[in-house]
Amino acid sequence: MVAGGHDSKRPTRIPSRVRPGHATRSVGAVENWRTHARRPLEPVRPDAGPASRFFTALGYRVAELLNVCAAYLGIAVIVTLALVFTIAPLRAQLGQIHQSLLTALRPATVDDVLYAMLSIDEENLALLEGLTGTSSLPRDPGAAAVEGASVVAGAQGGGTPSTQEDAINFSRLLKDSAQAGGVEGITAAQEQALRNYLARKYRIASSVAAALINSAFVVAREMNLDPQLILAVIAIESRYNPYAESHVGAQGLMQVMTRVHKEKFTEFSDGTIAALHPIANIRVGSRILRDCIDRRGSIERGLACYVGATGPNDGGYGAKVLAERRRIALASGIPVGR
């Protein structure tokens, strides 16, 4: 039907354009949905607690500390290797410089025995011989024992040994101690074991230890004593320091009281000063020990007499000496004598 000349059916209106931004938002929403649909579902992690965070931080700190320690350890190893390869070739030159300084700065009052103990290396034997006069003496393998026995014998032959002769004897003992086997009554292996024990425990030169061992065995044979007892007394009294002196005036290896036993040093030209000489001190100290044992009747009571105890109580001195003698015998393999 047409009313008023117009068609009652109105034609469908087709929009000529889309509102700006509407289509873009629609496409974006679709793409966002597709993206989320493709992602796998991730598990939801709970928040770490304070303890977990603490241990995590601690692990980081420990790892950093280990890295720093490894770096410093590497630096220390490099420096040590550099020092070893640099200083080792200079050892001989430093030894020569040291001996030259000792010779140039040596006071006139220093005796030859002290200098002989400082110049015991094989490279300095010529210098030692020139100082002590041993280069003019005959080189006999048994000369050391004979010369040591001559000093031990003292005035038995009617002569008075001088300090220079004592120094020559002890210097010869030092030089002949380069090879084991010079001590009478024990094997070379026992001598070497005893030398190593004394040198390591009391921090003395191996050649000095050998010379003192030789002197102790010679003196013990003359005094009818156990040489290991003499070595044990020296260890307890002075720890093998020939220049030790106590607060009461005891001197030398066996800590002899020079004021009390002054008459025992009359056979030496220097008198009581000879107490600082190793051979003279061992001789006088062993004579005092022999007299104490003969007077008291046993080694235990003799040691109490030697230390100055008037009664049987010696404050544990005898036990210390006898324990050290047992350690010496155990280390050297030499049987304990009486």
Order of alpha helices (4+ residues) and beta strands (2+ residues): beta-beta-alpha-alpha-alpha-alpha-alpha-alpha-alpha-alpha-alpha-alpha-beta-beta-alpha-alpha-alpha
